[in-house]
């Protein structure tokens, strides 16, 4: 839930700033700062890569047909600490 709200604040701030509404953008960024205080520390890129590599090895994944199994293994481990689209892209690169 916090990830979703964080994303909304980032997108809203960008939209307000793009529309020349600095005051509203600043308000969104203040709300974002409060949300981020409660969010878990994001995973470093090398930590995420290690988790994905381990999941691929544990599932014996060799092609994109195994994508779903790998994602099902990885996502609970990184929940709230990594963006799903980033994880998905990394898994696709590893399985390609």
C-alpha positions in Angstrom: 0.0 0.0 0.0 2.8 2.4 0.8 4.5 1.7 -2.5 1.3 2.6 -4.3 0.8 5.8 -2.4 4.5 6.7 -2.9 4.1 6.2 -6.7 1.0 8.4 -6.7 2.8 11.2 -4.9 5.8 11.1 -7.3 3.5 11.1 -10.4 1.4 13.9 -9.0 4.4 16.0 -8.1 5.8 15.6 -11.6 2.4 16.4 -13.2 2.0 19.5 -11.1 5.5 20.7 -11.8 5.0 20.1 -15.5 1.9 22.2 -15.3 3.7 25.0 -13.6 2.0 24.4 -10.2 5.0 24.5 -7.9 3.0 24.9 -4.7 1.0 21.7 -5.3 4.2 19.8 -6.4 5.9 20.8 -3.1 2.8 19.7 -1.1 3.0 16.3 -2.8 6.7 16.0 -2.1 6.1 16.8 1.6 3.5 14.0 1.7 6.0 11.7 0.0 8.7 12.5 2.6 6.3 11.4 5.4 5.4 8.2 3.6 9.0 7.3 3.0 9.7 7.5 6.8 7.4 4.4 7.2 8.7 2.4 4.2 11.2 -0.3 4.5 14.7 0.3 3.2 14.8 -0.5 -0.5 17.0 -3.4 -1.7 20.3 -2.6 -3.4 20.6 -3.6 -7.0 23.2 -6.4 -6.2 20.9 -7.7 -3.4 18.0 -7.9 -5.7 20.1 -9.6 -8.4 21.2 -12.2 -5.9 17.7 -13.0 -4.9 16.6 -13.3 -8.5 19.7 -15.5 -9.3 18.8 -17.8 -6.3 15.2 -18.1 -7.4 16.2 -19.0 -10.9 18.6 -21.7 -9.6 16.1 -23.1 -7.1 13.3 -23.3 -9.7 15.7 -24.7 -12.4 14.4 -21.9 -14.7 16.0 -21.9 -18.1 13.6 -19.9 -20.3 10.8 -17.3 -20.3 8.3 -20.2 -19.8 9.6 -20.3 -16.2 9.0 -16.6 -15.6 5.8 -17.0 -13.5 7.5 -19.5 -11.1 10.5 -17.3 -10.6 8.4 -14.2 -10.0 6.2 -16.1 -7.6 9.3 -17.0 -5.6 11.0 -13.6 -5.8 8.1 -11.2 -5.0 7.4 -12.4 -1.4 11.1 -11.9 -0.6 11.3 -8.4 -1.9 7.7 -7.2 -1.0 7.8 -3.5 -0.3 11.5 -3.2 -0.9 11.6 -3.4 -4.7 9.3 -2.2 -7.4 7.6 -5.1 -9.2 8.3 -3.7 -12.7 12.1 -3.5 -11.8 12.0 -7.1 -10.6 10.1 -8.2 -13.7 12.5 -6.6 -16.0 15.5 -8.2 -14.2 13.9 -11.6 -14.3 13.2 -11.2 -18.1 16.8 -10.2 -18.7 18.1 -13.2 -16.8 15.8 -15.7 -18.5 16.2 -14.3 -22.0 
